[in-house]
Amino acid sequence: MPKHKSKSKNGVASKKSKIADPCNLNPDLVKNKDNYENLFSKQEKFEDSCLTVTNHPFNCCQMKNILEPEFLEKLNHELKGLELKEKNNDLYKFHQSGELNKVQLPALQGFKNMLLEQLKPIISQITGAELDDRLALFYAQYQQTDYLLCHDDELEGRRVAFILYLVPEDWSEKDGGLLELFNTDETGNPSDISVKMVPKNNSLVFFDVSPISFHQVGEVLTDRTRLSIGGWFHGDSLPRPEKPVLTQDLGQTYEDITEELFFSMINPIYLNPVTQSEIQEKFEQSSEISLPEFIQPQRFSAISDELKNLQGWKQEGPPNRRNLKSISNYREDNEVGNIFNLMSSEPFFLLLSNLTGLRLHNLAPEDSDKEEEKTGDGLEQEISPKWKGKIRKWSQGNYTLVRDDDLGQAEYALDARLCFNLASWDPQIGGQTIYIARGEDEELVTVEPENNSLNLVFRDKESMRFVKHVNSRIAENNGPFHDLEFTYYE
């Protein structure tokens, strides 16, 4: 005879009573909740035995020991059995589960019930936010060199972000994986890191998703694994002020250099018309090519040595777009100045035209497909190619991110990258230039850093690029390296 099933009022078997393990919030939190009314709006620090609230650079609360040890052990066991997928793009590198609301496991179901029934009212009380019953929930695994770079969690409906840490009890700052909170400047962009929060096992951190809630997960530096459950409570989004309209650097016309400098810098093989024709044929097939040993050895060695001691680096940001040091329009009378002058010069534009088939110089043959460039008399129209360029220094923690409002990536262009001071390189370090289609994560082209190799990539208006986060392994393998990054426009 079949067993009698528990039923809800409408006669349907109750999934909640059937599969959910009981999960209770730390009773001291419930007992003290009358002290937590509108803590975020008071804009002052608050601390008791259960939680700590800080208000700078934005309101953030850390709750301690929120789950009973026995339940936490069950939850951990279930989570470690989930299938995880690698998440890897310009912004992050880690492993993550699918949406946990679709997973029916006893401890996990009990945890979700606790979040909605017990924790949500207390979070609403602290933040003053009206939260609905929509809950997004994911399990994340950060291993050595994994990270999540600066972002604000903005997405329609997200109101409060939270993270439950499931890390070893002795996790410390030296292990990395810290939650880092950013100050915001007068333009509404993130500036520098203000607070670093070390993950503590069985603690839960939450904060408003707001125009200033810029944060990141710092690189994990240990061979131990940082585990967490994170997600969002939903409600009406906070208003977002308009930010200043971005402007675009329109580029510069080419410079003059001496014939002596041009011929003494470039490997003679690339000045051979037969070689140029062969390179152009390959480039036209794939829109990218790497030209090894591009600079003559003695000059390359001298440039490399000068770059190691170069002064005047400027920090590039904001960190939700990029984090690196660079120098623009370098014109000093030394070997670094010589290579910068070379790559922004008229003869270099002509050389690039011969290597790629692009019309970057008036003496370059006209593309027969571009009839619109001819005048009514059938004569070739004068062109005015432009360049943008800089010297960059790459160290641990440096990167660039893809942004849809980056005006410089909405044009047809030829990108050139020439690297220096790569003693020993491992692709696992990062630092690659990666090209993707707009709105997609799939890699179209990946260009590895390589000493004295001129990397050329032609991109269209729907292609975007970024430089992958450089991780802590650079210190073991290489130390800082440098590049000249130029973009050329027909």
C-alpha positions as CSV (number, residue, x, y, z in Angstrom):
1,M,0.0,0.0,0.0
2,P,1.6,3.4,-1.0
3,K,2.6,5.8,1.7
4,H,0.5,8.9,2.3
5,K,2.1,12.1,0.9
6,S,2.0,15.4,2.6
7,K,-0.2,17.8,0.7
8,S,-0.7,21.5,0.4
9,K,-4.1,23.2,0.7
10,N,-4.8,22.7,-3.0
11,G,-4.0,19.0,-2.8
12,V,-0.7,19.1,-4.6
13,A,2.3,17.5,-2.8
14,S,4.4,20.1,-1.1
15,K,7.9,20.2,-2.4
16,K,9.1,22.4,0.4
17,S,8.1,19.9,3.2
18,K,9.3,17.0,1.1
19,I,12.9,18.0,0.2
20,A,14.0,20.9,2.4
21,D,16.3,20.4,5.4
22,P,15.6,22.8,8.2
23,C,17.9,25.8,8.1
24,N,17.8,28.4,10.8
25,L,19.5,31.7,10.9
26,N,21.8,32.5,13.8
27,P,19.3,33.1,16.7
28,D,21.3,36.0,18.0
29,L,20.6,37.9,14.7
30,V,16.9,37.4,15.2
31,K,17.0,38.3,18.8
32,N,18.9,41.6,18.1
33,K,17.0,42.6,15.0
34,D,15.2,45.5,16.8
35,N,18.6,47.2,17.0
36,Y,19.1,47.1,13.2
37,E,16.4,49.4,12.0
38,N,17.7,51.5,9.0
39,L,21.4,51.1,9.9
40,F,22.3,51.9,6.3
41,S,20.6,55.3,6.3
42,K,22.3,56.3,9.6
43,Q,25.6,56.5,7.6
44,E,27.7,55.5,10.6
45,K,29.6,52.4,11.7
46,F,27.7,49.8,13.8
47,E,29.0,46.6,15.4
48,D,27.7,44.0,17.8
49,S,28.4,40.3,18.3
50,C,26.4,39.4,15.1
51,L,27.3,41.9,12.5
52,T,29.4,44.9,11.4
53,V,28.1,47.7,9.3
54,T,30.5,50.1,7.5
55,N,29.4,53.2,5.5
56,H,32.5,53.9,3.5
57,P,33.0,53.9,0.5
58,F,29.4,52.6,0.5
59,N,27.1,50.8,3.0
60,C,28.2,47.3,3.5
61,C,27.3,44.7,6.2
62,Q,29.1,41.6,7.3
63,M,27.1,39.0,9.3
64,K,29.0,36.4,11.3
65,N,28.3,32.7,11.9
66,I,25.0,32.8,10.2
67,L,24.4,29.0,9.8
68,E,24.6,26.1,12.3
69,P,27.8,24.1,11.9
70,E,26.0,20.8,11.1
71,F,23.8,22.4,8.5
72,L,26.8,24.2,7.0
73,E,28.6,20.9,6.6
74,K,25.6,19.4,4.7
75,L,25.3,22.4,2.5
76,N,29.0,22.2,1.6
77,H,28.7,18.5,0.8
78,E,25.8,19.2,-1.6
79,L,27.5,22.1,-3.3
80,K,30.7,20.3,-3.9
81,G,28.7,17.7,-6.0
82,L,27.4,20.4,-8.4
83,E,28.7,20.7,-12.0
84,L,30.6,23.9,-12.5
85,K,31.5,25.7,-15.7
86,E,34.5,27.9,-16.3
87,K,33.7,31.6,-16.6
88,N,36.5,33.4,-18.4
89,N,36.4,36.7,-20.2
90,D,37.9,40.2,-19.9
91,L,36.2,40.8,-16.5
92,Y,36.7,37.5,-14.6
93,K,38.1,34.0,-14.4
94,F,36.6,31.4,-12.1
95,H,34.1,28.5,-12.1
96,Q,30.4,28.8,-11.4
97,S,27.3,26.7,-11.1
98,G,24.1,27.3,-13.0
99,E,21.2,29.1,-11.3
100,L,20.7,27.3,-7.9
101,N,17.0,27.9,-7.9
102,K,16.7,25.1,-10.4
103,V,18.6,22.6,-8.1
104,Q,16.5,20.5,-5.8
105,L,18.7,19.3,-3.0
106,P,17.6,19.2,0.7
107,A,20.2,21.5,2.3
108,L,20.2,23.9,-0.6
109,Q,16.5,24.1,-0.6
110,G,16.5,24.8,3.2
111,F,19.1,27.5,2.6
112,K,17.0,29.2,0.0
113,N,14.0,29.1,2.2
114,M,16.0,30.6,5.0
115,L,17.2,33.5,2.8
116,L,13.7,34.4,1.8
117,E,11.8,33.8,5.0
118,Q,14.3,34.7,7.7
119,L,17.2,36.7,6.3
120,K,15.3,38.9,3.7
121,P,13.2,40.7,6.4
122,I,16.3,41.6,8.4
123,I,18.2,42.8,5.3
124,S,15.2,45.0,4.4
125,Q,15.2,46.3,7.9
126,I,18.9,47.2,7.7
127,T,18.9,48.7,4.2
128,G,15.4,50.2,4.1
129,A,14.9,48.4,0.8
130,E,11.6,46.8,-0.3
131,L,12.6,43.4,-1.6
132,D,10.4,41.0,-3.5
133,D,10.6,37.2,-3.6
134,R,12.9,37.0,-6.7
135,L,16.2,35.5,-5.7
136,A,19.2,34.9,-7.9
137,L,21.7,32.4,-6.5
138,F,25.0,30.9,-7.7
139,Y,27.8,28.8,-6.3
140,A,31.4,30.0,-7.2
141,Q,34.8,28.4,-7.0
142,Y,37.9,30.6,-7.2
143,Q,41.2,28.8,-7.6
144,Q,44.8,30.2,-7.7
145,T,45.0,33.2,-10.0
146,D,41.2,33.5,-10.4
147,Y,39.6,36.9,-9.9
148,L,36.5,39.1,-10.7
149,L,37.5,42.7,-11.6
150,C,35.9,46.0,-10.8
151,H,32.2,46.2,-11.5
152,D,29.0,47.6,-9.8
153,D,26.5,44.6,-10.2
154,E,24.1,46.9,-12.1
155,L,21.3,45.0,-13.8
156,E,17.7,45.8,-13.8
157,G,15.9,44.6,-10.7
158,R,19.0,43.8,-8.6
159,R,18.6,45.6,-5.3
160,V,20.9,43.9,-2.7
161,A,24.0,41.8,-3.5
162,F,25.2,39.2,-1.0
163,I,28.0,36.6,-0.6
164,L,28.2,33.7,1.8
165,Y,31.8,32.6,2.3
166,L,32.6,28.9,2.5
167,V,36.4,29.1,3.0
168,P,38.9,27.4,5.4
169,E,38.7,28.8,8.9
170,D,42.2,30.2,8.7
171,W,41.8,32.0,5.4
172,S,43.8,35.2,5.6
173,E,44.8,38.2,3.5
174,K,47.9,36.4,2.1
175,D,45.5,33.9,0.5
176,G,44.0,36.6,-1.6
177,G,40.4,36.5,-2.9
178,L,39.5,39.6,-0.8
179,L,36.3,41.6,-1.4
180,E,37.7,45.0,-2.4
181,L,35.5,48.1,-2.3
182,F,36.3,51.2,-4.4
183,N,36.1,54.9,-3.8
184,T,34.2,56.9,-6.4
185,D,35.4,60.1,-7.9
186,E,33.5,63.3,-8.8
187,T,32.5,61.8,-12.2
188,G,30.9,58.8,-10.7
189,N,33.6,56.4,-11.7
190,P,35.6,54.1,-9.4
191,S,39.0,55.4,-8.3
192,D,41.1,53.6,-5.7
193,I,40.5,50.7,-3.4
194,S,39.2,51.9,0.0
195,V,38.3,48.7,1.9
196,K,39.6,45.1,1.7
197,M,37.5,42.5,3.4
198,V,39.0,39.1,4.1
199,P,36.6,36.2,3.5
200,K,35.5,34.6,6.8
201,N,33.9,31.1,6.8
202,N,30.2,31.1,7.5
203,S,29.9,34.9,7.2
204,L,27.6,36.7,4.8
205,V,28.4,40.1,3.3
206,F,25.7,42.2,1.6
207,F,25.4,45.8,0.2
208,D,23.1,47.9,-1.9
209,V,23.5,47.6,-5.7
210,S,23.9,51.3,-6.4
211,P,25.6,53.8,-8.7
212,I,28.7,53.7,-6.4
213,S,28.8,50.0,-5.4
214,F,32.0,49.3,-7.3
215,H,33.8,46.2,-6.0
216,Q,35.9,43.3,-7.1
217,V,37.2,39.9,-5.9
218,G,41.0,40.2,-5.8
219,E,43.2,37.5,-7.3
220,V,43.4,34.3,-5.3
221,L,47.1,33.9,-4.3
222,T,47.0,30.5,-2.6
223,D,46.6,26.9,-3.9
224,R,43.6,26.6,-1.6
225,T,40.1,27.1,-3.0
226,R,37.8,30.1,-2.2
227,L,34.2,28.9,-2.3
228,S,31.1,31.0,-1.9
229,I,27.4,31.3,-2.6
230,G,26.4,34.7,-4.1
231,G,23.4,36.3,-5.6
232,W,20.9,39.2,-5.4
233,F,17.7,40.0,-3.7
234,H,15.5,42.0,-6.2
235,G,13.4,45.1,-5.9
236,D,13.2,48.5,-7.5
237,S,16.6,49.6,-8.7
238,L,18.1,52.7,-7.2
239,P,18.1,55.8,-9.5
240,R,21.3,56.3,-11.6
241,P,22.6,59.8,-12.4
242,E,23.8,60.5,-15.9
243,K,27.5,60.3,-16.3
244,P,29.6,62.8,-18.4
245,V,29.6,62.1,-22.2
246,L,32.8,60.4,-23.2
247,T,35.1,62.1,-25.8
248,Q,37.3,60.4,-28.4
249,D,40.9,61.0,-29.2
250,L,40.8,61.6,-33.0
251,G,44.4,60.6,-33.5
252,Q,47.3,62.3,-35.2
253,T,48.9,62.5,-38.6
254,Y,52.2,60.9,-39.2
255,E,55.6,62.4,-38.3
256,D,58.8,62.8,-40.3
257,I,61.9,60.8,-39.4
258,T,65.3,60.4,-41.1
259,E,66.0,57.6,-43.6
260,E,68.9,56.5,-41.4
261,L,66.7,55.9,-38.4
262,F,64.1,54.0,-40.4
263,F,66.7,51.6,-42.1
264,S,68.7,51.1,-38.9
265,M,65.7,50.1,-36.8
266,I,63.8,47.6,-39.0
267,N,65.0,44.1,-39.8
268,P,65.9,44.3,-43.5
269,I,63.9,41.2,-44.4
270,Y,60.7,43.2,-43.9
271,L,61.9,45.8,-46.4
272,N,62.2,43.3,-49.2
273,P,59.4,43.7,-51.7
274,V,59.1,39.9,-52.2
275,T,58.8,39.3,-48.5
276,Q,56.3,42.2,-48.2
277,S,54.1,40.6,-50.9
278,E,54.1,37.2,-49.2
279,I,53.2,38.8,-45.8
280,Q,50.4,40.8,-47.4
281,E,48.9,37.7,-49.0
282,K,48.9,35.9,-45.6
283,F,47.5,39.0,-43.8
284,E,44.7,39.4,-46.3
285,Q,43.6,35.8,-45.6
286,S,43.4,36.0,-41.8
287,S,43.5,39.8,-41.0
288,E,46.3,39.1,-38.5
289,I,50.0,38.2,-38.5
290,S,53.0,38.2,-36.2
291,L,56.4,39.4,-37.6
292,P,59.2,38.0,-35.5
293,E,62.6,39.7,-34.9
294,F,61.1,42.9,-36.3
295,I,63.6,45.3,-34.8
296,Q,67.3,44.9,-35.4
297,P,68.8,43.0,-32.4
298,Q,71.2,45.7,-31.0
299,R,68.5,48.4,-31.2
300,F,65.9,46.1,-29.6
301,S,68.3,45.3,-26.7
302,A,69.0,49.0,-26.2
303,I,65.3,49.9,-26.2
304,S,64.5,47.1,-23.7
305,D,67.2,48.3,-21.3
306,E,65.9,51.9,-21.4
307,L,62.3,50.8,-20.8
308,K,63.3,49.1,-17.6
309,N,64.5,52.4,-16.2
310,L,62.0,54.7,-17.8
311,Q,60.3,57.3,-15.6
312,G,57.1,59.3,-16.0
313,W,54.6,56.5,-16.1
314,K,51.0,57.6,-15.6
315,Q,48.2,55.4,-14.1
316,E,45.4,54.6,-16.5
317,G,41.9,54.1,-15.3
318,P,39.2,54.1,-14.2
319,P,39.5,50.4,-12.9
320,N,36.1,49.5,-14.4
321,R,37.8,50.1,-17.8
322,R,41.5,49.5,-17.3
323,N,44.4,49.4,-14.9
324,L,47.9,49.9,-16.2
325,K,50.7,52.4,-16.5
326,S,51.5,54.2,-19.7
327,I,53.2,57.1,-21.4
328,S,51.6,58.8,-24.5
329,N,53.4,60.8,-27.2
330,Y,56.9,60.0,-25.9
331,R,59.5,62.2,-27.7
332,E,62.7,62.0,-25.7
333,D,66.0,61.9,-27.5
334,N,66.8,58.3,-26.7
335,E,66.2,54.8,-28.1
336,V,62.7,54.6,-26.7
337,G,61.9,57.9,-28.3
338,N,63.4,56.6,-31.6
339,I,61.1,53.6,-31.7
340,F,58.1,55.7,-30.8
341,N,59.0,58.2,-33.6
342,L,59.5,55.2,-36.0
343,M,56.0,53.8,-35.4
344,S,54.3,57.2,-35.8
345,S,56.3,58.1,-38.9
346,E,55.3,58.5,-42.6
347,P,57.6,55.7,-43.9
348,F,56.2,53.3,-41.2
349,F,52.7,54.0,-42.5
350,L,53.9,53.1,-46.0
351,L,55.6,50.0,-44.7
352,L,52.4,48.9,-43.0
353,S,50.5,49.5,-46.2
354,N,52.9,47.2,-48.1
355,L,52.6,44.5,-45.4
356,T,48.8,44.5,-45.0
357,G,47.3,45.9,-48.2
358,L,45.6,48.6,-46.2
359,R,45.7,52.2,-47.7
360,L,47.6,53.9,-44.9
361,H,49.6,56.2,-47.3
362,N,48.8,58.1,-50.5
363,L,51.6,56.1,-52.2
364,A,49.9,52.8,-51.4
365,P,48.0,51.1,-54.2
366,E,44.2,51.9,-54.1
367,D,41.9,49.1,-53.1
368,S,39.8,48.4,-56.3
369,D,36.7,47.8,-54.1
370,K,36.8,51.4,-52.7
371,E,35.4,53.2,-55.7
372,E,33.9,55.8,-53.5
373,E,37.4,57.1,-52.7
374,K,37.8,58.3,-56.3
375,T,36.9,61.7,-57.5
376,G,34.5,62.4,-60.4
377,D,37.5,62.4,-62.7
378,G,38.5,58.9,-61.7
379,L,41.5,60.3,-59.9
380,E,42.5,58.8,-56.5
381,Q,41.4,60.9,-53.6
382,E,43.9,62.1,-51.0
383,I,43.6,60.3,-47.7
384,S,44.5,61.4,-44.2
385,P,45.5,58.3,-42.2
386,K,45.8,58.7,-38.4
387,W,47.5,57.0,-35.5
388,K,47.1,56.7,-31.7
389,G,49.9,55.2,-29.7
390,K,51.5,54.8,-26.3
391,I,54.1,52.9,-24.3
392,R,52.7,50.6,-21.7
393,K,54.1,48.8,-18.6
394,W,52.5,45.5,-17.5
395,S,52.7,44.2,-14.0
396,Q,50.6,42.0,-11.7
397,G,47.0,43.2,-11.6
398,N,47.1,45.1,-14.9
399,Y,44.4,44.7,-17.5
400,T,42.0,46.4,-19.9
401,L,38.3,45.7,-20.2
402,V,35.8,45.7,-23.0
403,R,33.2,48.5,-22.8
404,D,30.4,49.0,-25.4
405,D,30.8,52.8,-25.1
406,D,34.5,52.7,-26.0
407,L,34.3,55.0,-29.0
408,G,37.8,54.0,-30.2
409,Q,36.6,50.4,-30.8
410,A,33.8,51.4,-33.1
411,E,35.9,51.9,-36.1
412,Y,37.9,49.9,-38.7
413,A,41.5,50.0,-37.5
414,L,44.8,48.2,-37.7
415,D,46.2,47.4,-34.2
416,A,50.0,47.0,-33.8
417,R,51.7,45.6,-30.6
418,L,55.5,45.3,-30.1
419,C,56.6,43.7,-26.8
420,F,59.8,44.1,-24.8
421,N,61.4,42.5,-21.7
422,L,59.7,39.2,-21.8
423,A,62.4,37.0,-20.3
424,S,60.3,33.8,-19.8
425,W,56.6,33.7,-20.8
426,D,53.8,31.4,-19.9
427,P,50.3,31.9,-21.4
428,Q,48.8,31.2,-17.9
429,I,50.2,34.6,-16.8
430,G,47.8,36.6,-18.9
431,G,48.7,39.7,-20.8
432,Q,47.3,38.4,-24.1
433,T,45.5,40.8,-26.5
434,I,42.1,39.1,-27.1
435,Y,39.6,40.0,-29.8
436,I,35.9,39.2,-29.5
437,A,32.8,40.0,-31.4
438,R,30.7,42.8,-29.9
439,G,28.3,41.3,-27.3
440,E,30.0,37.9,-27.4
441,D,32.6,36.1,-25.2
442,E,34.0,33.7,-27.8
443,E,37.6,34.6,-28.7
444,L,38.1,35.5,-32.4
445,V,41.9,36.1,-32.2
446,T,44.3,35.7,-29.3
447,V,47.7,37.4,-29.6
448,E,50.3,36.2,-27.1
449,P,53.0,38.6,-25.9
450,E,56.3,37.8,-27.6
451,N,59.6,39.6,-27.5
452,N,60.4,41.7,-30.6
453,S,57.5,40.4,-32.6
454,L,55.3,43.0,-34.3
455,N,51.7,41.7,-34.0
456,L,49.3,43.2,-36.5
457,V,45.5,42.7,-36.3
458,F,42.8,44.4,-38.5
459,R,39.5,44.8,-36.7
460,D,36.1,45.9,-38.0
461,K,33.4,47.9,-36.1
462,E,31.9,44.8,-34.5
463,S,35.2,43.5,-33.1
464,M,36.5,44.6,-29.7
465,R,39.8,43.8,-27.9
466,F,41.1,43.6,-24.3
467,V,44.3,42.7,-22.6
468,K,43.9,39.8,-20.2
469,H,44.5,40.4,-16.5
470,V,48.2,39.8,-15.7
471,N,48.3,37.6,-12.6
472,S,50.8,36.9,-9.8
473,R,52.8,34.3,-11.8
474,I,54.5,37.1,-13.6
475,A,56.7,37.7,-10.6
476,E,57.9,34.1,-10.8
477,N,58.5,34.0,-14.5
478,N,59.3,37.4,-15.8
479,G,58.6,40.6,-13.8
480,P,57.1,43.7,-15.5
481,F,57.2,43.8,-19.3
482,H,56.6,46.6,-21.8
483,D,54.9,47.2,-25.1
484,L,54.3,49.8,-27.7
485,E,50.6,49.8,-28.6
486,F,49.6,51.7,-31.8
487,T,46.4,51.9,-33.7
488,Y,46.3,53.0,-37.3
489,Y,43.2,54.4,-39.2
490,E,42.9,54.6,-43.0
